[in-house]
């Protein structure tokens, strides 16, 4: 079935159990249920808006391209590790996904929770934090994918790269020499950059409320 480049926002293939090939590339799909397509051998669903994809029931699948969606470790389901190491030829492409959004600023000591990506069927994710120069840094506190950075990190801008053996194509970060690394946008599951701040910026006054107070004579 070919339905690519059609601006589709929904696609129902639940009645196509004999379907072997599906190409729905470059649409606007936010979800795709292929659990009934047990004969599927090839799926191209890249360049969509998918936030989850489950191919665990598609045991015949040998070709998958779901790059350029909005997938994470925790929302991409499939036996990628065993197939990657099986010795058979599989064409799986899933590693180009946008960074996981973290607030652009976090107060020192405030929790950064990435625990949803921590434990994937018993396989533990490795988290590596970097500063803006590519130097690896160690969070002040770290427990099962939950992190805090103390006041000694104030002013620093930090991204995090994640790897998990369940997803072999999400590769290690690149070495740029002198012990420094960097986290590229592609071929990693990474976070957006977050800057650690000391205190929250003062909240600007509500001018609408001030106007009412002045009118009532309660503010002058």
N, C-alpha and C positions, 0 to 999 in steps of 0.2 A: 504494500500500500504506500503510495506516494502522495503526501499532502503538505509539502514544504512550501515556504514563502507565501503563505495564504493568509497571514494575520489571524490565525485561529486563536480563540481564547479558551476553547474547550474541545476535547476529542474523546469520544466514547468508543472503545474497541472491546467492550466486555462480551460482545456476541461473536467475536472473531477468534475463536479458539484454535482454528487451523492456520491462522496468520503466521507466516514465517519471516517476513521482512516488513519493517515499518520505518518510514522516513518522514518525520514531521519537523524538520529543521527550520529554524528561523520563523517561528510563530510567536504568539504571546501566551503560551500555555504556562499556567502556574501549577498544574497538577496533571499527572498522567498515570492511570491505573492500567497496568498490563498483566495483572495477576492471573487473568483468565487466558492469556495468550501463551499457553505452555509449549507451543511448537515454535515459538519465536527464536530465530537464530541471529537476526541482525536488527539492531535498533539505533537509529540516528535521531536524537532529540536535542542536539546542541543548538545554541543560540535561542533559548527560550527563557522563561522566568521561573523554572521549576524550583521549588523550595524543598522538595523531597522526591525520592525515586526509589522504588523497591523492585529489585530483579531477582529476589531469592527463589521465586517459583518458576523462573525462566531458566531452567537447568540446561536447555539446549542452546542458550545464548552464547555465541562465540565472537560477536562483533558488537561493540557498544561505543557510541560517542555521545556523551552528555556534557561535554565541555561548555563553558560560557552559560551557566545557569546560576542558581543561587544555592548550591548544595554544600553541605558540611559533612564531616565524618558521621555525625549522629543521624543525618537525614538521607544518607546514601546507603541503601541496604543491598548486600550481595556478597557472594563468596569469592571476592576478588583475590584474596591471599592464596587460597588453595589452587585456583585456576592459574594464577600467575606462576606458581611453582610446580605445576603438574607436568611440564615438559611438552604439553600440547600447545599449538599456536592459537592464541587468542588476541584479538585486537580490542583492547579496552582503553578508552580515553575519557578520563573524568577529572583530570588534575587541574584544569584551568577554571577556577571559581573565584568570585570576588572575595575580598577580605571580610572577615566577620567584624561587624561594626562594634566599636567601643566608643563611649563618649569621648569627645576630643580632649576634654580635661577631666582629671580625677584628683580629688584632694588626697594629700599624703595620708596614708592609713586607711583610705577607703577601699572597700573590697572590689576586686575585679573577678567576676565569676565566669569561668570558662569550663565549668565542671560537666556541662552537657557533652563535651567532647572527650572526657577523661577515660571512661571505661567502655570499650566497644566489644561486647561479648567476651569479656575477660582479658582483652588485649589493651594494655595501658598506653595512653598517648604521652609522647615526650613533648614538653613545652620548653622553648628556648627564647628568652627575651634578649633584645639588643638595644643599644643606644643608637642615636642618629648617625654615629660614625661607624657603625657595624661591629662594635665591641660587645661581646656577650656579657650580660649583667645578671646578677642573682637577686631575685625579689627578696624583700625584707622577710616576708612570710609566704609560705607555699604549702598547700595541702589539697591533694586530689583535684587539681585544676582550679583552685581558688587562690588568689594572690593579693598581697598588699605591698605597697612601696612606701617606705618611711620618708622622713623629711630630708634625708641625705640625697634623695632623688628629685627634689623640687627643682623645676626648670628643665628636667630631662624629658625628651620625647622618645617613647618606647613602643616598638611593635613586637609582636610575639609570633614565632613560627611553630607550627605543630606538625609532628609526624607520628604515624601509627603503622605498625607492621601489617595491619589489615589492608592498608591501601598503599601498595608498593610504589605506585606512580606519583604519589605525593613525596617528592624527593627531598633530600637534605638541602639545607641552605648552602650557598656558594661561598667558597673561600676567596677573599680578595687580597690576601697577603698580609704579612705582619700580624698574624693571629686574628685578623678582623674578618667578619662575615657580613653578608647582607641578605635581606629578605626580599626577593623579587616578587612582583605581583602575580606572575604566572608560575605554574608547577609547584605551588605550595598551598597549604591551608594556613593562612596567616590572619592576623587581626589588623584593623586600621591602627594608625599611630595614636597614642594617647600621651598627653603631656601632664606630668605630675605638678600640681600647684599646692601652695602652702595653705592658703585660705580662700574661701569662696569670694568671688567678686561681690562688692556691695550691691544690693538690689536697688535699682533706681527708684525714686519715689513715684507713686502713682499720681500723676498730675490730675487725672480725672477726680480722684478722691479729694485731693488738695483743693480743687476748685469748689467742690461742694462744701468743704469745711469753711472756706473763706466766705462763701455766700451765706452760710449759717452763722457767721461771726465767731466760729470756734477756732479759727486759725488766722492770725494776723501778725 
